[in-house]
Amino acid sequence: MSNAPLHVIIVGAGLTGLATGIALRRAGHRVDIYEKSNFANEVGAAIACAPNATRALRSLGLDIKRARGVERLQTKYFTKDETDDDTTYVNTTDLKQNYGAPWFFCHRVDLHLELRRLATGSEGAGKPCILHLGCPVKVIDPEAASITLSDGELVSGDLLIGADGINSSVRRFVLGEEINPYPSGLATFRTVIPFEEVANNPSLSWVTTNPEALGLVWAEKRTLVVYPCRDGTLLNFSGNHPERRKDASEQLRINAPSTREEFLDTFGDFAERYKDLINLSKEVSIWPLLIWDELPTWTHGRTCIIGDAAHAMFPMLGQGGAQCFEDAVSIGIMFPLGTPNDKETIEGRLKLFESIRKPRASEIQTMSNRFGRGQKLLKIEGKLEADLYAYDVIQVAKDALAYPRE
């Protein structure tokens, strides 16, 4: 068997694309990553890295502390009318002890910078990935693993991976048709607040007491969510609520500007201490919670889609990022150095990848999207907790490669 590296083309330099680049670089391959933006910064605020996500990221050589992550030590549950005089329910389950890896909160930009360093820096195993910024992809040939850029340049490889998010340009070439989401009737406000603005405010002791916790304030169809990131210097703050925008196109618009006043008005019947935190919001955006149905396939020829391009989901189980990182690690294991570059082998490995990743990610996608379909939220405990957090993507992928099913 030849030890010649594959030439891998990755479309998308977000968290998923960079993590996949690291996995394939460490496997010994030549990796080119094409990103349509000039900066390739992640859109949004913070991301939850549950134990299965942390395990996957560590296998790629990532030190969560270098990404300025904050370990989640407990979860605090409140009701919308609760005051400082009421007893708060606190869950102190030791996830690190139970599942061998902790839960971290990271700012997306911090995690992105660290993944970019690992993908493109001189340190580490394998040749650095080459990052091509400002390179929108216009046409894809999934059978040939080739892309045509907006300037007409044709780039061909042995393997093509679409890691270009919910608005994927690769997906329609893999599926042969456009697939669009539909509104769930729910949306979320998003903002970040410097912790120093909260620290000495007596009305916000519900936040500052055990600040490493995830805080949830519940009401029917409305939830406030707050947790720390960036070494605890920032609070990620969001408010899930029924969609109030009437225009259908607006209900599909991601990262639309909003206001503190709109945020306050939506949660106007919540106790004053919760509105005091909303009042500290400066830049507020609104994101629709969109429903993406399970796709019929993730692969076509020498090409596959992964991450949000393949299985975008609601944030209700905290597994969106985790499933992206599991995809990345699996891809790296499916294509060790020495993998033949013939069409039959590449297609076979992609089908093997899909056979272990699609059932799990699609099931989690369906469970996460329940709330958007008017169904009851699932409580993460018992078997569900173990199924999510104890999953060892590395061993599953290695076993699949060693003992492929006929």
C-alpha positions in Angstrom: 0.0 0.0 0.0 1.3 3.4 -0.9 1.7 6.1 1.8 0.9 8.9 -0.6 -1.4 11.5 1.0 -4.8 12.3 -0.4 -5.5 15.8 -1.6 -8.6 16.9 0.4 -10.7 20.0 -0.4 -12.8 21.4 2.4 -15.4 24.0 1.7 -16.0 26.2 4.7 -13.5 27.4 7.4 -15.9 27.6 10.4 -15.5 25.4 13.4 -16.5 22.2 11.5 -14.2 22.9 8.5 -11.2 23.7 10.7 -11.7 20.7 13.0 -12.0 18.4 9.9 -8.8 20.0 8.5 -7.0 19.3 11.7 -8.1 15.6 11.7 -7.0 15.1 8.1 -3.8 17.0 8.5 -2.9 14.8 11.5 -3.7 11.8 9.3 -1.0 13.0 6.9 -3.0 14.4 4.0 -2.7 17.5 2.0 -5.6 19.8 2.9 -6.9 22.9 1.2 -9.7 24.8 2.9 -11.8 27.3 0.9 -13.8 30.0 2.7 -16.0 32.6 1.0 -15.4 35.3 3.7 -12.2 37.2 4.2 -11.9 36.6 7.9 -13.7 33.3 8.5 -14.8 34.4 11.9 -17.7 32.4 13.5 -21.1 34.2 13.6 -22.8 34.1 17.0 -21.6 34.2 20.5 -20.9 31.1 22.7 -21.0 27.4 22.1 -21.6 24.5 24.5 -19.0 21.7 24.5 -20.6 18.7 26.2 -18.4 15.8 27.3 -18.6 14.1 23.9 -17.6 17.3 22.2 -14.7 17.9 24.6 -13.5 14.3 24.1 -13.5 14.8 20.3 -11.8 18.2 20.5 -9.1 16.8 22.8 -8.4 14.0 20.3 -7.5 16.8 17.8 -4.9 18.2 20.2 -7.1 21.1 21.3 -6.6 22.5 24.9 -9.9 24.0 25.9 -8.2 26.3 28.3 -6.2 27.9 25.4 -9.6 28.5 23.8 -10.5 30.3 27.1 -13.3 27.8 27.9 -15.1 27.8 31.2 -16.0 24.5 32.8 -19.7 24.1 33.6 -19.9 22.9 37.2 -23.6 23.0 37.8 -27.0 24.0 36.3 -29.4 26.4 38.1 -33.1 26.3 37.4 -35.4 29.3 38.0 -39.0 30.2 37.3 -39.9 33.5 35.8 -41.6 34.8 39.0 -38.8 33.5 41.3 -37.1 36.0 43.7 -34.0 35.9 45.9 -36.3 34.7 48.7 -37.2 31.5 46.8 -35.2 28.2 46.8 -33.4 27.6 43.6 -33.1 24.0 42.2 -29.4 23.2 41.4 -28.1 20.2 39.6 -24.5 19.4 40.5 -23.9 16.2 38.5 -20.2 15.6 38.1 -20.0 15.1 34.3 -16.2 14.8 34.3 -16.4 12.0 36.8 -19.3 10.2 35.1 -18.2 10.5 31.5 -14.4 11.1 31.5 -14.6 14.6 30.1 -16.0 17.9 31.4 -18.5 20.3 29.8 -17.1 23.6 28.7 -18.5 26.9 27.4 -16.5 28.7 24.8 -16.9 31.9 22.9 -17.1 30.9 19.2 -14.4 33.4 18.2 -12.0 32.0 20.8 -12.6 28.4 19.8 -12.3 29.3 16.1 -8.9 31.1 16.6 -7.5 28.0 18.4 -8.8 25.6 15.8 -7.4 27.8 13.1 -4.0 27.8 14.9 -4.0 24.0 15.1 -5.1 23.7 11.4 -2.7 26.1 9.8 0.2 26.6 12.3 3.6 25.0 11.8 3.4 23.0 15.1 1.7 19.6 15.1 1.6 16.5 13.1 1.3 16.7 9.3 1.6 19.6 6.9 -0.4 22.7 7.7 -3.7 23.2 6.0 -3.7 25.9 3.4 -6.5 28.4 4.1 -7.9 30.2 1.0 -10.0 33.2 2.2 -12.4 35.2 0.0 -12.9 32.2 -2.3 -16.7 31.6 -2.9 -17.4 28.3 -4.5 -19.9 28.4 -7.4 -19.9 25.0 -9.0 -19.1 21.6 -7.6 -18.6 18.2 -9.4 -19.2 15.7 -6.6 -18.1 12.7 -8.7 -14.8 14.3 -9.5 -14.2 16.1 -6.1 -13.7 19.4 -7.9 -14.8 22.9 -7.3 -15.1 26.0 -9.5 -14.4 29.3 -7.7 -16.2 32.5 -8.4 -13.2 33.7 -10.5 -13.5 30.6 -12.7 -10.5 28.7 -11.2 -11.0 24.9 -11.2 -9.6 23.0 -8.2 -9.6 19.2 -8.1 -8.8 16.7 -5.4 -9.3 13.2 -4.3 -11.9 13.9 -1.6 -14.3 16.9 -1.2 -16.0 17.8 2.1 -18.7 20.4 2.5 -18.4 21.9 5.9 -20.1 25.2 4.9 -22.9 25.4 7.4 -26.6 25.8 7.2 -26.5 27.9 4.0 -24.2 25.2 2.3 -23.3 25.7 -1.3 -22.1 22.0 -1.5 -25.4 20.5 -0.2 -27.4 21.1 -3.4 -24.8 19.4 -5.6 -24.7 16.4 -3.3 -28.5 16.1 -3.1 -29.3 17.3 -6.6 -31.8 19.8 -5.3 -32.1 22.7 -2.9 -33.2 21.9 0.6 -34.6 24.7 2.7 -35.7 24.9 6.3 -39.0 26.1 7.6 -39.9 28.4 10.5 -40.8 26.7 13.8 -42.6 29.8 15.1 -39.8 30.3 17.7 -36.8 32.6 17.8 -34.1 33.7 20.2 -32.5 36.9 21.3 -28.7 36.8 21.6 -26.3 39.1 23.3 -23.1 39.1 25.4 -22.6 41.0 28.6 -19.2 41.7 30.3 -19.2 40.0 33.7 -17.8 43.1 35.3 -21.1 44.8 34.7 -22.9 42.1 36.6 -20.4 41.3 39.4 -21.4 44.0 41.9 -25.1 44.3 41.1 -27.1 43.0 44.1 -30.1 42.2 42.0 -28.0 39.8 39.9 -26.8 37.5 42.6 -28.8 34.7 40.9 -26.1 35.0 38.2 -23.0 35.8 40.3 -23.6 33.0 42.8 -21.7 30.1 41.3 -21.0 32.0 38.1 -19.6 28.9 36.3 -23.1 27.5 36.2 -25.6 27.3 33.3 -28.6 29.3 34.4 -32.1 28.6 33.0 -35.2 30.7 33.7 -38.3 28.8 32.6 -41.8 29.9 31.5 -44.2 28.4 29.0 -42.5 28.6 25.5 -40.1 31.2 26.8 -36.7 30.6 28.4 -33.8 32.8 29.4 -30.4 31.1 29.2 -27.2 32.5 30.6 -23.7 31.1 31.0 -20.0 32.3 31.1 -17.3 32.1 28.4 -14.0 33.7 27.6 -12.4 32.8 30.9 -15.5 34.0 32.7 -15.2 37.6 31.5 -18.3 37.4 29.3 -21.8 36.2 29.8 -23.6 34.6 26.9 -27.3 35.6 27.3 -30.2 34.4 25.1 -34.0 34.5 25.3 -36.0 31.8 23.5 -39.6 32.9 22.7 -42.4 32.6 20.2 -41.7 34.4 16.9 -43.2 37.9 16.9 -42.2 38.9 13.4 -45.0 38.5 10.9 -43.1 38.8 7.6 -42.2 35.3 6.4 -38.9 36.3 4.9 -37.9 38.0 8.2 -38.6 34.7 10.0 -35.9 33.1 8.0 -33.3 35.8 8.5 -30.4 34.8 10.6 -28.6 37.2 12.9 -31.0 40.1 12.3 -30.5 43.2 14.4 -32.8 43.7 17.4 -33.0 46.0 20.4 -32.9 45.8 24.2 -36.4 47.3 24.2 -37.7 44.4 22.1 -36.0 41.9 24.3 -37.5 43.5 27.4 -41.0 43.7 26.0 -40.9 40.0 25.1 -40.0 39.1 28.7 -41.9 41.9 30.4 -43.8 39.7 32.8 -40.6 38.1 34.2 -39.4 39.1 37.7 -37.4 42.4 37.9 -34.1 40.6 38.6 -34.3 39.0 35.2 -35.2 42.2 33.5 -32.2 43.8 35.2 -29.9 41.5 33.3 -31.8 42.2 30.0 -31.3 45.9 30.7 -27.5 45.5 30.5 -27.8 44.2 26.9 -26.2 46.6 24.4 -26.0 44.8 21.0 -28.9 42.4 20.6 -29.6 40.1 17.6 -32.5 37.8 16.9 -32.1 34.4 15.4 -35.0 32.2 14.1 -35.1 28.6 15.3 -35.5 26.9 12.0 -36.4 23.2 11.4 -34.2 21.2 9.1 -35.6 17.8 8.3 -33.3 14.7 8.1 -31.6 14.6 4.7 -31.8 11.5 2.5 -28.0 11.2 2.1 -24.8 13.0 3.0 -22.6 11.6 0.2 -22.4 11.6 -3.6 -19.4 10.2 -5.4 -16.2 11.6 -3.8 -18.0 14.2 -1.9 -19.8 14.5 1.5 -21.4 17.1 3.6 -20.9 17.3 7.4 -21.8 19.5 10.4 -24.7 21.9 10.0 -24.7 21.5 6.3 -25.9 17.9 7.0 -27.8 18.0 10.3 -28.5 21.5 11.6 -30.5 21.3 14.8 -32.2 23.2 17.6 -29.9 24.1 20.6 -32.2 22.4 23.1 -29.9 19.4 23.8 -26.6 21.4 23.5 -25.4 19.0 20.8 -25.1 21.0 17.6 -21.4 21.6 17.9 -20.7 18.2 19.4 -22.1 16.4 16.4 -20.0 18.6 14.1 -16.9 17.7 16.0 -17.8 14.0 16.0 -18.1 14.2 12.2 -14.7 15.8 11.9 -13.0 13.1 14.1 -14.7 10.3 12.2 -13.6 11.6 8.8 -10.0 11.7 10.0 -10.2 8.1 11.1 -11.9 6.9 8.0 -9.1 8.1 5.8 -5.7 7.1 7.3 -2.5 7.8 5.4 -2.2 5.2 2.7 -5.9 5.2 1.7 -6.0 4.5 -2.0 -7.3 7.4 -4.1 -9.4 5.3 -6.5 -13.1 6.1 -6.9 -14.3 2.8 -5.4 -12.3 3.2 -2.2 -13.1 6.9 -1.6 -16.8 6.3 -2.2 -16.8 3.2 0.0 -15.1 5.1 2.9 -17.6 7.9 2.6 -20.5 5.4 2.8 -18.9 3.8 5.8 -18.6 7.3 7.4 -22.3 8.0 6.7 -23.3 4.6 8.1 -21.9 5.4 11.5 -22.6 9.1 11.7 -25.9 9.7 10.0 -28.1 7.5 12.3 -26.7 9.1 15.5 -26.6 12.7 14.3 -30.1 12.5 12.7 -31.6 11.0 15.8 -30.2 13.8 17.9 -31.4 16.3 15.3 -34.9 14.9 15.6 -34.8 14.9 19.4 -33.4 18.5 19.5 -36.1 19.7 17.1 -39.0 18.4 19.1 -39.7 21.7 20.8 -40.1 23.4 17.4 -42.7 20.9 16.5 -44.8 21.6 19.6 -43.6 18.5 21.5 -42.3 18.4 25.0 -38.6 19.1 25.7 -36.6 16.0 26.6 -34.9 16.1 30.0 -31.2 15.1 29.7 -30.9 12.4 32.4 -30.5 8.6 32.7 -30.1 6.7 29.4 -30.4 9.9 27.2 -27.6 11.6 29.2 -25.4 8.5 28.8 -26.2 8.1 25.1 -25.1 11.7 24.5 -22.2 12.1 26.7 -20.5 8.7 27.0 -20.3 8.2 23.2 -16.8 7.5 22.1 -16.6 8.6 18.5 -13.0 7.6 18.2 -13.6 4.0 19.1 -16.8 3.7 17.1 -15.0 5.0 13.9 -11.9 2.8 14.5 -14.1 -0.3 14.9 -16.1 0.5 11.8 -12.9 0.8 9.7 -11.5 -2.4 11.2 -14.7 -4.4 10.9 -16.7 -2.9 8.0 -20.2 -4.4 7.5 -20.9 -6.0 4.2 
